[in-house]
């Protein structure tokens, strides 16, 4: 069963940036891009480094540790050293709030 969880206000995230969001013992990244809002796991699949300080370019997040890149829309691993895709979550925006589908 999918549950939509209120994660933050749209104004909490600058464009081409992300925030870390913790919910129910799990860590997520919520992104604001010119293509909309997206959500992924917060930790890089390469060495469990937080993406919180990563560089967001268009719809790409670059891990701050080794520079591996992911497409935040699909989670696809785009460049070495990452080879395992990043888990993504559906997002919707209503009333100036960002909701993430969990479950």
The 8 nearest C-alpha neighbors of each residue, nearest first, counted from 0:
[[1, 102, 2, 101, 100, 3, 4, 99],
 [2, 0, 102, 101, 100, 3, 4, 99],
 [1, 3, 101, 100, 102, 4, 0, 99],
 [2, 4, 100, 99, 98, 101, 1, 5],
 [3, 5, 98, 99, 6, 2, 100, 101],
 [4, 6, 98, 97, 7, 99, 3, 96],
 [5, 7, 98, 97, 4, 99, 20, 8],
 [8, 6, 97, 96, 5, 9, 11, 98],
 [7, 9, 96, 10, 11, 95, 97, 6],
 [8, 10, 96, 95, 11, 97, 12, 7],
 [9, 11, 8, 12, 13, 95, 7, 96],
 [10, 12, 8, 9, 7, 13, 18, 17],
 [13, 11, 10, 17, 31, 9, 16, 18],
 [12, 14, 16, 15, 31, 11, 10, 17],
 [13, 15, 31, 32, 16, 12, 33, 30],
 [16, 14, 32, 55, 31, 56, 13, 57],
 [15, 17, 14, 13, 55, 31, 30, 12],
 [18, 16, 30, 29, 12, 31, 28, 19],
 [17, 19, 29, 28, 20, 12, 51, 30],
 [18, 20, 28, 27, 51, 29, 21, 41],
 [19, 21, 27, 26, 28, 18, 22, 29],
 [22, 20, 26, 25, 27, 24, 19, 23],
 [21, 23, 25, 24, 20, 26, 27, 6],
 [22, 24, 25, 21, 26, 20, 101, 27],
 [25, 23, 22, 21, 26, 27, 20, 40],
 [24, 26, 22, 23, 21, 27, 40, 20],
 [27, 25, 21, 41, 20, 40, 22, 24],
 [28, 26, 41, 40, 20, 39, 19, 21],
 [29, 27, 41, 19, 39, 38, 18, 40],
 [28, 30, 38, 17, 18, 37, 19, 27],
 [31, 29, 17, 37, 36, 16, 38, 32],
 [30, 32, 36, 14, 15, 16, 35, 12],
 [33, 31, 15, 35, 34, 14, 36, 57],
 [32, 34, 35, 14, 31, 57, 15, 58],
 [35, 33, 32, 36, 58, 57, 31, 37],
 [36, 34, 32, 33, 31, 37, 30, 92],
 [35, 37, 31, 30, 32, 90, 29, 38],
 [38, 36, 30, 29, 90, 72, 71, 35],
 [37, 39, 29, 88, 28, 87, 30, 90],
 [40, 38, 87, 28, 86, 27, 88, 41],
 [39, 41, 27, 86, 42, 28, 26, 85],
 [42, 40, 27, 28, 26, 50, 49, 39],
 [41, 43, 49, 47, 48, 40, 50, 44],
 [44, 42, 47, 48, 45, 49, 50, 46],
 [45, 43, 47, 83, 46, 42, 85, 81],
 [44, 46, 81, 43, 47, 80, 83, 82],
 [45, 47, 48, 44, 43, 42, 64, 81],
 [46, 48, 43, 42, 44, 45, 49, 41],
 [49, 47, 43, 42, 46, 50, 64, 62],
 [50, 48, 42, 51, 41, 43, 47, 52],
 [49, 51, 53, 62, 52, 41, 42, 43],
 [50, 52, 49, 53, 19, 18, 17, 41],
 [53, 51, 50, 63, 54, 49, 62, 17],
 [54, 52, 63, 50, 62, 61, 51, 60],
 [53, 55, 61, 60, 56, 52, 62, 63],
 [56, 54, 60, 15, 16, 59, 57, 53],
 [57, 55, 59, 58, 15, 54, 60, 61],
 [56, 58, 59, 32, 55, 15, 33, 34],
 [59, 57, 71, 70, 56, 32, 72, 60],
 [58, 60, 70, 56, 69, 55, 57, 71],
 [61, 59, 55, 69, 68, 54, 53, 62],
 [60, 62, 68, 54, 53, 66, 67, 63],
 [61, 63, 66, 53, 67, 50, 64, 65],
 [62, 64, 53, 66, 65, 52, 61, 50],
 [65, 63, 62, 66, 48, 67, 53, 46],
 [66, 64, 67, 63, 62, 80, 61, 79],
 [67, 65, 62, 61, 63, 64, 68, 80],
 [66, 68, 81, 78, 62, 79, 80, 61],
 [69, 67, 61, 77, 78, 60, 76, 62],
 [68, 70, 76, 77, 60, 75, 59, 74],
 [69, 71, 59, 74, 75, 72, 73, 58],
 [70, 72, 74, 73, 58, 59, 69, 60],
 [73, 71, 70, 74, 37, 58, 87, 38],
 [72, 74, 75, 71, 70, 87, 85, 86],
 [75, 73, 85, 71, 70, 84, 86, 87],
 [74, 76, 84, 70, 73, 69, 77, 85],
 [77, 75, 69, 84, 82, 81, 83, 78],
 [78, 76, 69, 68, 75, 70, 79, 67],
 [79, 77, 67, 68, 81, 76, 80, 82],
 [80, 78, 81, 67, 82, 77, 68, 66],
 [79, 81, 67, 78, 82, 45, 65, 66],
 [82, 80, 79, 45, 67, 76, 83, 78],
 [81, 83, 76, 80, 84, 79, 45, 78],
 [84, 82, 81, 76, 44, 85, 45, 75],
 [83, 85, 75, 76, 74, 86, 82, 44],
 [84, 86, 74, 87, 75, 44, 40, 83],
 [85, 87, 39, 40, 74, 84, 88, 73],
 [88, 86, 39, 74, 38, 85, 73, 40],
 [87, 89, 38, 39, 100, 90, 99, 86],
 [90, 88, 100, 99, 38, 87, 91, 37],
 [91, 89, 99, 98, 37, 100, 88, 38],
 [92, 90, 98, 97, 93, 99, 89, 36],
 [91, 93, 97, 96, 98, 95, 94, 90],
 [94, 92, 96, 95, 91, 97, 98, 9],
 [93, 95, 96, 92, 97, 8, 9, 91],
 [94, 96, 9, 93, 8, 92, 97, 10],
 [97, 95, 8, 93, 9, 94, 92, 7],
 [98, 96, 92, 7, 6, 8, 9, 91],
 [97, 99, 5, 4, 91, 6, 90, 3],
 [100, 98, 90, 4, 3, 89, 101, 88],
 [101, 99, 3, 89, 2, 1, 88, 90],
 [102, 100, 2, 1, 99, 3, 88, 4],
 [101, 1, 0, 2, 100, 3, 88, 99]]
